[in-house]
């Protein structure tokens, strides 16, 4: 995020935790904008780690 801002991009939202109630699931995401106006998502974990359900 810092590099993005250094090169003229913007952070478009606060960093969001997907499961703030569960310390075992620290996955986070944020929307960024590059210097050309393109929006993209930055994830801290893989898609599987972020969205997988725990079944017993």
Residue, then its C-alpha position, 0 to 999 in steps of 0.5 A: x500500500x505504501x509503494x502504491x501511494x509513493x507512485x501516485x496511487x490511492x488507498x480507497x478504503x480502510x483495511x477490512x478483516x474478513x473475520x474480526x471475531x476469529x484470531x485464527x482467520x487473519x485474512x484482510x483486503x483493501x481496495x487500491x487505485x493505481x496512478x492511472x485510475x484503475x481499481x484493484x483488490x489487494x488480499x493478504x491471503x489466498x482465495x481459498x484461505x479467505x473464503x473457505x468454510x470450516x466443516x467438521 
